[in-house]
Amino acid sequence: MVALLSEDDVTAGLADLNGWTGDTAEIRRSYAAPDFPTAIRLVDAVAVAAEEMDHHPDMDIRWRTVHFTISTHSAGGVTELDLALARKIDEAAAGLGAA
C-alpha cells in the first residue's frame, strides 16, 4: 500500500503545483479550456495518463471548464501518486492551452 502524506508533505507538494489546492484528504484544480472540444481532449489525455498509472482522478466537465479531484482511495487520502498524477494533468493541460 502507498503511504499517506502528512499535512506538511501535502503543503510542500502543492507549492510545486501551480493552481492546485487541497489537504490530506484530496487535491483539486480546475482548468478553463479554449472551447468545449478542447475540454474533451483534456479529459481524454488525462484518461490515457491515468490508465497508464492505474490511478484515476474524479473529473467533472462543465462546458469549457474541467474540474479534477485526486486522492488515493485505497490509502484513504493523498499520496505521492496523487502529486505525480497532478503533474501529468498539468502537462496535458498546458499542451492543450487550458489554464
C-alpha positions in Angstrom: 0.0 0.0 0.0 1.1 3.5 -0.7 1.9 5.8 2.3 -0.3 8.7 3.1 1.3 12.1 3.0 1.4 14.3 6.1 -0.2 17.8 6.1 3.3 19.3 5.7 4.1 16.9 2.8 0.9 17.8 1.0 1.5 21.6 1.6 5.1 21.2 0.2 3.8 19.2 -2.8 1.1 21.7 -3.6 3.7 24.5 -3.5 5.2 23.0 -6.6 1.8 22.6 -8.4 0.5 25.9 -9.6 -3.2 26.3 -9.0 -3.8 23.1 -7.1 -5.3 23.2 -3.6 -6.3 20.6 -1.1 -5.4 18.9 2.1 -4.5 15.4 3.3 -7.9 14.0 2.0 -7.7 15.2 -1.6 -6.2 17.7 -4.0 -8.1 19.6 -6.7 -7.8 22.0 -9.6 -10.0 23.4 -12.4 -8.9 24.3 -15.9 -10.6 26.5 -18.4 -10.1 25.2 -22.0 -10.4 27.5 -25.0 -13.5 25.6 -26.1 -15.6 22.5 -25.4 -13.8 20.2 -27.8 -10.5 21.1 -26.2 -12.0 20.3 -22.8 -12.9 16.9 -24.0 -9.4 16.4 -25.4 -8.0 17.3 -22.0 -10.2 14.7 -20.3 -9.2 12.1 -23.0 -5.5 12.9 -22.5 -5.8 12.6 -18.7 -7.7 9.3 -19.1 -4.8 7.8 -21.0 -2.3 9.0 -18.5 -4.4 7.8 -15.6 -4.9 4.4 -17.2 -1.1 4.1 -17.7 -0.6 4.9 -14.0 -3.5 2.8 -12.9 -4.6 5.8 -10.9 -7.8 7.6 -11.8 -9.0 11.1 -10.9 -12.5 12.3 -10.5 -13.4 14.5 -13.4 -16.3 16.9 -13.9 -16.8 18.8 -17.2 -18.9 22.0 -17.3 -18.7 23.3 -20.8 -15.1 24.6 -21.2 -14.2 24.0 -17.5 -12.8 20.7 -16.3 -12.6 20.0 -12.6 -10.2 17.4 -11.3 -10.2 15.9 -7.8 -7.5 13.4 -6.8 -6.9 11.1 -3.9 -5.7 7.5 -3.4 -9.0 5.9 -2.3 -7.3 2.7 -1.2 -5.0 4.6 1.1 -7.6 6.9 2.4 -6.1 10.2 1.3 -3.3 11.9 -0.6 -0.1 10.1 -1.6 2.9 10.8 -3.9 0.9 9.1 -6.6 -1.7 11.9 -6.5 1.0 14.6 -6.8 2.5 12.7 -9.8 -0.9 12.5 -11.5 -1.4 16.2 -10.9 1.9 16.9 -12.7 0.7 14.8 -15.6 -2.6 16.7 -15.7 -0.7 20.0 -15.7 1.4 18.8 -18.7 -1.7 17.7 -20.6 -3.5 21.0 -19.9 -0.5 23.1 -20.9 -0.2 21.2 -24.2 -3.8 22.0 -25.0 -3.8 25.6 -23.9 -6.0 25.1 -20.9 -5.3 27.4 -18.0 
